[in-house]
Amino acid sequence: MQFKTEIRAAVPRCRCVQCGVKTVSVPWAGKHSRFTLMFEAFGIRVLQAAANVSRAAALLDLNWESVHKLIERAVARGIDRRTLDEIKHVGIDEKSLGKGHDYVSVLTDQDHRRVLDVTKGSHRCRD
């Protein structure tokens, strides 16, 4: 990771009657990713260690959008790997985001201390 490395490959494409043109997946990168899986794993470790996303982006020499795409792909891979078989105790909490009345509901696995789902919601006054 100390030197910029570019992988240029003519990735084969095939035409499917039902789906149209498809690009063959490659073993070193995820679907629609500009980065190798190894770089993405390194990027996630940097994000975990950095104080905020802006500092991680500067360390990785990436823009804000690229870092968020990297996070989205990492979360998707984690969701694909997780199982929900062993959940015994769940928690739900409403959190406010930023200024104003923007709220999300967070569903958590209390025993394994992990987030199961986050959904947007609107806060309503309870009379």
N, CA, C and O of each residue as an XYZ file, in Angstrom:
508
protein
N       0.810     -1.194      0.000
C       0.000      0.000      0.000
C       0.862      1.270      0.000
O       0.332      2.378      0.091
N       2.156      1.118     -0.099
C       3.013      2.295     -0.093
C       3.188      2.897     -1.477
O       3.598      4.050     -1.605
N       2.882      2.131     -2.510
C       3.051      2.606     -3.870
C       1.729      2.480     -4.612
O       0.989      1.513     -4.427
N       1.442      3.457     -5.446
C       0.234      3.390     -6.254
C       0.406      2.274     -7.278
O       1.393      2.227     -8.012
N      -0.559      1.393     -7.310
C      -0.529      0.268     -8.238
C      -1.823      0.272     -9.035
O      -2.910      0.323     -8.460
N      -1.713      0.221    -10.334
C      -2.887      0.167    -11.185
C      -2.949     -1.197    -11.844
O      -1.968     -1.675    -12.415
N      -4.106     -1.806    -11.757
C      -4.339     -3.080    -12.439
C      -5.215     -2.764    -13.635
O      -6.343     -2.296    -13.484
N      -4.696     -3.019    -14.809
C      -5.476     -2.805    -16.029
C      -5.723     -4.171    -16.644
O      -4.790     -4.918    -16.937
N      -6.972     -4.474    -16.829
C      -7.343     -5.776    -17.378
C      -8.517     -5.611    -18.321
O      -9.436     -4.833    -18.065
N      -8.475     -6.340    -19.392
C      -9.610     -6.379    -20.316
C     -10.571     -7.435    -19.778
O     -10.458     -8.618    -20.097
N     -11.504     -6.991    -18.968
C     -12.433     -7.919    -18.330
C     -13.468     -8.339    -19.377
O     -14.124     -7.493    -19.984
N     -13.608     -9.649    -19.583
C     -14.552    -10.125    -20.601
C     -15.996     -9.734    -20.285
O     -16.407     -9.673    -19.127
N     -16.737     -9.476    -21.334
C     -18.154     -9.175    -21.215
C     -18.921    -10.197    -22.038
O     -18.434    -10.681    -23.060
N     -20.107    -10.515    -21.587
C     -20.928    -11.461    -22.335
C     -22.334    -10.892    -22.498
O     -22.790    -10.075    -21.698
N     -23.001    -11.339    -23.544
C     -24.354    -10.867    -23.809
C     -25.347    -11.964    -23.435
O     -25.277    -13.082    -23.944
N     -26.266    -11.630    -22.545
C     -27.303    -12.551    -22.107
C     -28.617    -12.123    -22.768
O     -28.931    -10.934    -22.818
N     -29.367    -13.078    -23.264
C     -30.624    -12.764    -23.940
C     -31.600    -12.067    -22.990
O     -32.264    -11.107    -23.381
N     -31.691    -12.547    -21.736
C     -32.631    -11.966    -20.781
C     -32.082    -10.721    -20.076
O     -32.820     -9.757    -19.869
N     -30.794    -10.730    -19.706
C     -30.222     -9.673    -18.858
C     -29.489     -8.579    -19.627
O     -29.274     -7.495    -19.086
N     -29.110     -8.831    -20.849
C     -28.310     -7.864    -21.596
C     -26.827     -8.151    -21.429
O     -26.433     -9.287    -21.163
N     -26.007     -7.121    -21.585
C     -24.555     -7.282    -21.493
C     -24.131     -7.326    -20.023
O     -24.540     -6.477    -19.231
N     -23.324     -8.299    -19.667
C     -22.816     -8.471    -18.305
C     -21.292     -8.522    -18.337
O     -20.701     -9.061    -19.273
N     -20.665     -7.958    -17.311
C     -19.212     -8.040    -17.164
C     -18.890     -9.217    -16.259
O     -19.536     -9.413    -15.230
N     -17.899     -9.990    -16.640
C     -17.476    -11.139    -15.842
C     -16.834    -10.621    -14.561
O     -16.052     -9.671    -14.604
N     -17.150    -11.229    -13.425
C     -16.554    -10.795    -12.156
C     -15.101    -11.253    -12.082
O     -14.727    -12.293    -12.625
N     -14.295    -10.447    -11.394
C     -12.870    -10.743    -11.249
C     -12.574    -11.131     -9.803
O     -13.274    -10.677     -8.898
N     -11.566    -11.952     -9.562
C     -11.303    -12.430     -8.197
C     -10.681    -11.388     -7.262
O     -10.685    -11.584     -6.046
N     -10.154    -10.298     -7.793
C      -9.446     -9.340     -6.942
C     -10.300     -8.141     -6.526
O      -9.847     -7.328     -5.721
N     -11.513     -8.009     -7.047
C     -12.332     -6.840     -6.723
C     -13.794     -7.223     -6.647
O     -14.235     -8.196     -7.258
N     -14.537     -6.439     -5.884
C     -15.975     -6.632     -5.796
C     -16.671     -6.036     -7.007
O     -16.066     -5.299     -7.786
N     -17.929     -6.356     -7.155
C     -18.717     -5.877     -8.285
C     -18.809     -4.349     -8.254
O     -19.127     -3.773     -7.214
N     -18.540     -3.703     -9.361
C     -18.607     -2.244     -9.544
C     -17.614     -1.484     -8.660
O     -17.836     -0.306     -8.379
N     -16.545     -2.111     -8.222
C     -15.567     -1.440     -7.366
C     -14.352     -0.998     -8.172
O     -13.902     -1.696     -9.081
N     -13.835      0.166     -7.822
C     -12.590      0.656     -8.429
C     -11.362      0.108     -7.690
O     -10.232      0.270     -8.152
N     -11.590     -0.540     -6.541
C     -10.488     -0.943     -5.675
C     -10.429     -2.453     -5.520
O     -11.430     -3.151     -5.683
N      -9.232     -2.946     -5.199
C      -9.095     -4.373     -4.908
C      -9.727     -4.665     -3.548
O      -9.906     -3.764     -2.728
N     -10.058     -5.930     -3.323
C     -10.620     -6.328     -2.026
C      -9.612     -6.077     -0.908
O      -9.996     -5.725      0.208
N      -8.319     -6.258     -1.204
C      -7.281     -6.036     -0.187
C      -7.221     -4.552      0.210
O      -7.101     -4.227      1.391
N      -7.307     -3.653     -0.787
C      -7.292     -2.228     -0.470
C      -8.542     -1.846      0.320
O      -8.461     -1.048      1.254
N      -9.699     -2.407     -0.043
C     -10.918     -2.097      0.693
C     -10.809     -2.543      2.150
O     -11.248     -1.826      3.049
N     -10.234     -3.709      2.387
C     -10.043     -4.186      3.770
C      -9.112     -3.241      4.530
O      -9.361     -2.920      5.692
N      -8.046     -2.801      3.873
C      -7.131     -1.837      4.484
C      -7.869     -0.524      4.768
O      -7.701      0.065      5.836
N      -8.678     -0.070      3.821
C      -9.432      1.164      3.989
C     -10.378      1.102      5.180
O     -10.527      2.088      5.902
N     -11.013     -0.031      5.390
C     -11.917     -0.191      6.536
C     -11.126     -0.124      7.840
O     -11.597      0.465      8.813
N      -9.943     -0.712      7.874
C      -9.107     -0.621      9.088
C      -8.698      0.824      9.358
O      -8.667      1.252     10.512
N      -8.387      1.574      8.313
C      -8.040      2.992      8.476
C      -9.254      3.755      9.006
O      -9.122      4.577      9.913
N     -10.424      3.489      8.450
C     -11.644      4.153      8.924
C     -11.916      3.859     10.399
O     -12.331      4.749     11.141
N     -11.686      2.631     10.824
C     -11.908      2.266     12.223
C     -10.925      2.978     13.150
O     -11.263      3.295     14.290
N      -9.721      3.228     12.667
C      -8.691      3.847     13.498
C      -8.734      5.379     13.459
O      -8.268      6.035     14.391
N      -9.284      5.944     12.400
C      -9.282      7.397     12.231
C     -10.348      8.047     13.100
O     -11.335      7.418     13.481
N     -10.128      9.308     13.399
C     -11.065     10.055     14.238
C     -12.389     10.312     13.516
O     -13.444     10.359     14.149
N     -12.332     10.477     12.195
C     -13.555     10.713     11.422
C     -13.310     10.336      9.964
O     -12.188     10.012      9.574
N     -14.365     10.383      9.174
C     -14.285      9.966      7.769
C     -13.363     10.894      6.969
O     -12.631     10.433      6.093
N     -13.395     12.186      7.263
C     -12.548     13.136      6.527
C     -11.067     12.827      6.708
O     -10.294     12.891      5.752
N     -10.675     12.496      7.924
C      -9.257     12.155      8.166
C      -8.877     10.852      7.483
O      -7.784     10.734      6.928
N      -9.773      9.874      7.521
C      -9.504      8.605      6.838
C      -9.387      8.829      5.338
O      -8.510      8.255      4.691
N     -10.264      9.659      4.780
C     -10.220      9.955      3.346
C      -8.885     10.591      2.973
O      -8.303     10.262      1.940
N      -8.405     11.501      3.815
C      -7.113     12.144      3.544
C      -5.976     11.129      3.609
O      -5.083     11.148      2.762
N      -5.997     10.245      4.603
C      -4.953      9.218      4.712
C      -4.970      8.251      3.532
O      -3.920      7.805      3.069
N      -6.162      7.933      3.054
C      -6.297      6.997      1.938
C      -6.161      7.688      0.582
O      -6.123      7.022     -0.453
N      -6.088      9.014      0.583
C      -6.023      9.816     -0.637
C      -7.238      9.558     -1.525
O      -7.116      9.373     -2.736
N      -8.427      9.551     -0.886
C      -9.688      9.333     -1.590
C     -10.632     10.487     -1.305
O     -10.480     11.193     -0.308
N     -11.600     10.672     -2.176
C     -12.607     11.692     -1.908
C     -13.714     11.103     -1.044
O     -13.781      9.892     -0.833
N     -14.577     11.982     -0.549
C     -15.643     11.599      0.374
C     -16.538     10.518     -0.230
O     -16.878      9.544      0.441
N     -16.919     10.691     -1.492
C     -17.822      9.745     -2.148
C     -17.192      8.361     -2.277
O     -17.867      7.355     -2.055
N     -15.915      8.295     -2.630
C     -15.229      7.001     -2.757
C     -15.170      6.272     -1.420
O     -15.337      5.054     -1.367
N     -14.933      7.013     -0.346
C     -14.876      6.404      0.988
C     -16.248      5.855      1.367
O     -16.342      4.761      1.925
N     -17.302      6.594      1.074
C     -18.639      6.111      1.417
C     -19.052      4.909      0.574
O     -19.760      4.032      1.068
N     -18.627      4.850     -0.674
C     -18.883      3.656     -1.493
C     -18.147      2.458     -0.903
O     -18.685      1.351     -0.868
N     -16.908      2.678     -0.437
C     -16.124      1.622      0.196
C     -16.852      1.109      1.448
O     -16.922     -0.100      1.672
N     -17.390      2.022      2.256
C     -18.137      1.647      3.463
C     -19.383      0.858      3.084
O     -19.675     -0.171      3.693
N     -20.122      1.333      2.082
C     -21.348      0.644      1.656
C     -21.063     -0.787      1.214
O     -21.810     -1.701      1.559
N     -19.982     -0.988      0.451
C     -19.638     -2.346      0.001
C     -19.223     -3.228      1.181
O     -19.563     -4.411      1.218
N     -18.494     -2.661      2.140
C     -18.080     -3.442      3.312
C     -19.295     -3.850      4.144
O     -19.372     -4.983      4.618
N     -20.232     -2.936      4.319
C     -21.452     -3.252      5.071
C     -22.250     -4.332      4.347
O     -22.755     -5.259      4.980
N     -22.366     -4.216      3.027
C     -23.109     -5.219      2.248
C     -22.470     -6.600      2.381
O     -23.176     -7.601      2.506
N     -21.121     -6.661      2.353
C     -20.437     -7.953      2.527
C     -20.700     -8.516      3.914
O     -20.914     -9.719      4.065
N     -20.686     -7.659      4.928
C     -20.964     -8.104      6.296
C     -22.385     -8.621      6.453
O     -22.611     -9.639      7.106
N     -23.343     -7.922      5.855
C     -24.739     -8.358      5.928
C     -24.921     -9.697      5.232
O     -25.663    -10.554      5.713
N     -24.246     -9.882      4.099
C     -24.334    -11.163      3.375
C     -23.783    -12.323      4.205
O     -24.276    -13.445      4.096
N     -22.765    -12.065      5.035
C     -22.126    -13.124      5.828
C     -22.844    -13.434      7.138
O     -22.714    -14.537      7.668
N     -23.592    -12.480      7.657
C     -24.154    -12.668      8.992
C     -25.332    -13.646      8.983
O     -26.029    -13.825      7.984
N     -25.511    -14.261     10.141
C     -26.668    -15.128     10.343
C     -27.491    -14.552     11.487
O     -26.958    -13.899     12.384
N     -28.782    -14.799     11.444
C     -29.677    -14.281     12.471
C     -30.210    -15.398     13.357
O     -31.158    -15.198     14.116
N     -29.594    -16.582     13.258
C     -30.080    -17.764     13.981
C     -29.984    -17.639     15.498
O     -30.883    -18.093     16.206
N     -28.930    -17.043     16.005
C     -28.652    -17.066     17.441
C     -29.189    -15.852     18.213
O     -28.803    -15.645     19.363
N     -30.056    -15.060     17.614
C     -30.551    -13.858     18.286
C     -31.601    -14.239     19.322
O     -32.604    -14.883     19.012
N     -31.341    -13.820     20.573
C     -32.277    -14.107     21.664
C     -32.882    -12.830     22.236
O     -34.052    -12.815     22.618
N     -32.093    -11.761     22.297
C     -32.558    -10.510     22.889
C     -32.291     -9.367     21.916
O     -31.153     -9.153     21.496
N     -33.338     -8.640     21.563
C     -33.193     -7.498     20.671
C     -33.545     -6.219     21.413
O     -34.321     -6.221     22.369
N     -32.961     -5.147     20.952
C     -33.265     -3.836     21.507
C     -33.619     -2.900     20.369
O     -33.150     -3.069     19.243
N     -34.440     -1.922     20.664
C     -34.791     -0.910     19.668
C     -34.684      0.449     20.327
O     -35.124      0.639     21.460
N     -34.096      1.390     19.610
C     -33.906      2.723     20.155
C     -34.083      3.732     19.037
O     -33.820      3.437     17.871
N     -34.527      4.912     19.397
C     -34.677      5.987     18.431
C     -33.566      7.000     18.694
O     -33.370      7.439     19.828
N     -32.848      7.361     17.649
C     -31.734      8.305     17.768
C     -31.998      9.510     16.883
O     -32.542      9.386     15.785
N     -31.607     10.676     17.374
C     -31.742     11.875     16.540
C     -30.455     12.060     15.743
O     -29.360     11.771     16.225
N     -30.607     12.542     14.532
C     -29.473     12.782     13.647
C     -29.371     14.265     13.347
O     -30.341     14.874     12.895
N     -28.233     14.843     13.587
C     -28.013     16.233     13.227
C     -28.962     17.191     13.920
O     -29.442     16.943     15.026
N     -29.217     18.296     13.228
C     -30.089     19.323     13.776
C     -31.522     19.068     13.322
O     -31.752     18.409     12.309
N     -32.451     19.577     14.051
C     -33.848     19.432     13.669
C     -34.449     18.153     14.203
O     -34.047     17.640     15.247
N     -35.410     17.656     13.472
C     -36.146     16.483     13.929
C     -35.969     15.315     12.966
O     -36.949     14.746     12.484
N     -34.740     14.965     12.693
C     -34.439     13.793     11.870
C     -34.084     12.645     12.799
O     -33.160     12.759     13.605
N     -34.807     11.547     12.694
C     -34.619     10.425     13.599
C     -34.430      9.121     12.824
O     -34.909      8.975     11.699
N     -33.723      8.181     13.448
C     -33.615      6.822     12.939
C     -33.942      5.866     14.071
O     -33.706      6.159     15.243
N     -34.489      4.715     13.699
C     -34.713      3.652     14.668
C     -33.624      2.610     14.464
O     -33.343      2.211     13.334
N     -33.009      2.170     15.563
C     -31.902      1.228     15.504
C     -32.318     -0.063     16.204
O     -32.688     -0.046     17.378
N     -32.255     -1.177     15.482
C     -32.558     -2.497     16.019
C     -31.236     -3.196     16.291
O     -30.402     -3.306     15.392
N     -31.026     -3.673     17.524
C     -29.736     -4.266     17.892
C     -29.894     -5.663     18.489
O     -30.918     -5.990     19.089
N     -28.861     -6.472     18.309
C     -28.736     -7.777     18.961
C     -28.023     -7.499     20.281
O     -26.827     -7.209     20.288
N     -28.737     -7.584     21.380
C     -28.195     -7.208     22.685
C     -27.091     -8.140     23.179
O     -26.170     -7.693     23.863
N     -27.167     -9.416     22.847
C     -26.178    -10.374     23.339
C     -24.837    -10.264     22.606
O     -23.777    -10.420     23.213
N     -24.891     -9.997     21.304
C     -23.654     -9.941     20.511
C     -23.226     -8.514     20.180
O     -22.261     -8.299     19.447
N     -23.965     -7.527     20.737
C     -23.626     -6.114     20.590
C     -23.389     -5.724     19.133
O     -22.322     -5.228     18.770
N     -24.413     -5.960     18.305
C     -24.305     -5.593     16.893
C     -25.617     -4.989     16.411
O     -26.695     -5.305     16.914
N     -25.493     -4.115     15.427
C     -26.656     -3.472     14.829
C     -27.246     -4.413     13.793
O     -26.530     -4.944     12.945
N     -28.553     -4.615     13.866
C     -29.249     -5.476     12.916
C     -29.894     -4.675     11.795
O     -29.915     -5.114     10.645
N     -30.420     -3.502     12.127
C     -31.088     -2.698     11.115
C     -31.191     -1.256     11.586
O     -31.263     -0.984     12.785
N     -31.197     -0.343     10.635
C     -31.395      1.076     10.903
C     -32.412      1.568      9.888
O     -32.236      1.384      8.684
N     -33.464      2.187     10.371
C     -34.493      2.713      9.463
C     -34.773      4.168      9.771
O     -34.752      4.592     10.927
N     -35.037      4.926      8.717
C     -35.405      6.333      8.890
C     -36.789      6.396      9.500
O     -37.647      5.556      9.227
N     -36.988      7.389     10.316
C     -38.299      7.560     10.935
C     -38.543      9.015     11.230
O     -37.620      9.829     11.211
N     -39.756      9.332     11.495
C     -40.077     10.717     11.874
C     -40.539     10.713     13.319
O     -41.330      9.867     13.736
N     -40.041     11.650     14.056
C     -40.409     11.774     15.470
C     -41.791     12.418     15.560
O     -42.072     13.431     14.920
N     -42.615     11.814     16.351
C     -43.956     12.352     16.546
C     -44.132     12.672     18.028
O     -43.745     11.891     18.897
N     -44.707     13.807     18.293
C     -44.984     14.182     19.688
C     -46.054     13.251     20.243
O     -47.042     12.943     19.576
N     -45.839     12.818     21.453
C     -46.815     11.964     22.123
C     -47.623     12.808     23.080
O     -47.095     13.292     24.082
N     -48.888     12.989     22.787
C     -49.756     13.809     23.645
C     -50.386     12.988     24.728
O     -51.146     13.516     25.540
